[in-house]
Amino acid sequence: MHYTLHQLIIFLKITETKSITKASEALHLTQPAVSIQLKKFQDQFDIPLTEVIGRQLYVTDFGKEIALAAQKIVYEIQAINYKTSSFKGQLSGRLKISVVSTGKYVIPYFITDFLKENSAVELELDVTNKLKVIESLQYNEVDFSLVSILPENMDIEKIDLMENRLYFVGNKEYIFSEKMNDKSIIENIPIIYREKGSGTRQVMERFLESNKLQLVKKMELTSNEAVKQAVIAGLGCSIMPLIGIKNELNNGDLHIIPIKGLPLKSTWSLIWLKQKNPSPVAKAFTEYLLSNKTKIMKEKFSWI
């Protein structure tokens, strides 16, 4: 057999994404290039690695076994590279973090200087929904996850980074008193929700349910950006994290509607599995955060 490291990496990405298109996007390659490498890799085996049913690509049981072996090979090669850097006195390795969608406004500021100080460290950052974030942590696919609502029934460690405050916001069409308004005004406004499972949605629903508010109607969107654009367009109002709407508040596209009982508060926390044996990079990153998080908060988020 004469498969290459390049082919192993491509095959692993295909097994991860279950799609030639998504694999090519993730690897910054063309679809034909990925398809050719998959065919060359497959030609070295008598048993199918993948199969296509309808338009969906599936990895066969044999393909899954080969993927496990390929992953071990890739890890070992990465370890050689990291050990080379370590021998030169550099902290090196890969740092994997999964982040809920609104967390993209938070995590860059807590990791930028760490990466500048440790140029041999590679970052793999996955911004996705809360369900996938928790799954990636549960299945030990990442070192850390950034969440605003802690997962239940998971044995985790955490570092609290900063407060997450959520306000009721609308565009210029929804003008109310600048003084605190009664919660009941929410019942007369179309409310835009995040998708089920979202930390923002959980906090929002708890507030609405605890105050027994009956909504006129609701719309459900799958990202903080989508909700923000819908509110700006005048489709309704929403309870949103302050961290994600700073620019829109400053330029007048959005404004905070004062409501009794708001803002709601949660905490942005970096979490990891308690039983996980941290890599040198992961350990260094936690030490960096413990030493620098207060400074970062004051320098980057003093407006919150």
Secondary structure as UniProt FT lines:
FT   HELIX           5..17
FT   HELIX           20..27
FT   HELIX           31..42
FT   TURN            43..44
FT   STRAND          50..53
FT   TURN            54..55
FT   STRAND          56..59
FT   HELIX           61..87
FT   TURN            88..89
FT   STRAND          93..100
FT   HELIX           101..105
FT   HELIX           107..117
FT   TURN            119..120
FT   STRAND          121..128
FT   HELIX           130..138
FT   TURN            139..140
FT   STRAND          144..147
FT   TURN            152..153
FT   STRAND          156..170
FT   TURN            172..173
FT   HELIX           183..188
FT   STRAND          191..194
FT   TURN            196..197
FT   HELIX           199..210
FT   TURN            211..212
FT   STRAND          218..221
FT   HELIX           224..233
FT   STRAND          237..241
FT   HELIX           242..244
FT   HELIX           246..250
FT   TURN            251..252
FT   STRAND          255..256
FT   TURN            260..261
FT   STRAND          264..273
FT   TURN            274..275
FT   HELIX           280..300
FT   TURN            302..303
//
